[in-house]
Amino acid sequence: MTADIRFAPATGIGSLPGGDAREAARTATGSFEDFPFLAELPARGPGADMIGRTAGMLVELYARVEPSGWRLGDRPGRDTKRARSWLGEDLDALEEFTQGYEGQVKVQAVGPWTLAAALELRNGEVALSDPGACRDLAASLAEGLRLHLEEVRKRVPGAQIVLQLDEPSLIAVLRGHVRSASGYRTHRAVDRQLVETGLREVVGVHADGPVVVHSCAPDVPFALLRRAGAAAVSFDFSLLTERDDDAIGEAVEGGTRLFAGVVPGTDTALSDPAGSVMGVRTLWRRLGLHPGLLAEAVTVTPSCGLAGASPEYARKALAHCAQAARSLADNPE
């Protein structure tokens, strides 16, 4: 299935600095003429952060801000309303800057396991501590995403929607590294089969389009994500080691797209675009893959979200991704 999907050569991860939705939409759509994304602006505060934003999408589950973080409750309060209001503002801005656009558009949400590791139950422990709560959360997220994708389709009728699930806590969940409320112990590791099943349920909600799973942590479980139905895996390229070679080679040969995060997410001096993708070319040679596959297999992105960057650097970094992708296509060797 994944081999038939053609992705554009470059895009962003999701978050941008500042709090102006129209300016962010102008940047996210102007930087990538064939793969814009729905910008996220966490600097606006609770409800615009990645956990609060996705919590606002849940169906029949609601979350509010407590001193310890986001906690599930019985009814929508001001925090849920604020999260939904900001998402609406961002969708308004995306709609304005994509009039007449036809092509791929990426939208992002937190995946079920990072959400379960972040959202607290009434007792203060995270949902991850309760298998029933994890199942309920995944079902609520799947339904919420289905409605969200419908809304995006209405606003950008020409869009081929790509759904990105952000799973920065996935490795911690698999390895039993998520801390308890007391901080003195960790929650037990979740069985890989259960993790895969939970992901597959949420991935399956976007049956008519591709899903990318993003993790900017080390040791991304490429094979598990592929089995769960991900058409692409997004990762911080600088965290790869030669231990990942086999998994990456299998992913590429199986038609999985690599969203290679090669441009730093915070302010730094940028190399020339060709230099930014030199590591990708080196990996290709090491794996013995055909250079002509590069443009078909790799989408160039920042290493992670750009919320911590200056607005000027964020714009430069996105433009740099587009230039680096062109360099990769023009000179695969």
Secondary structure, DSSP 8 states (H G I E B T S, - for coil): -GGG----SB---SB-SSS-HHHHHHHHHHS-TTS-B--B-GGG-TTTSHHHHHHTT-SS-EEEEETTEEEEESS--HHHHHHHHHHHHHHHHHHHHTTT--EEEEEEEE-HHHHHHH-B-TTSSBGGG-HHHHHHHHHHHHHHHHHHHHHHHHHSTTEEEEEEEE-TTHHHHHHT--B-SSSSSB-----HHHHHHHHHHHHGGGTTS-EEEEE-SSS--HHHHHHTT-SEEEEEGGG--GGGHHHHHHHHHTT-EEEEEEE-SSS-----HHHHTHHHHHHHHHHT--GGGHHHHEEEEESS--TTS-HHHHHHHHHHHHHHHHHHHH---
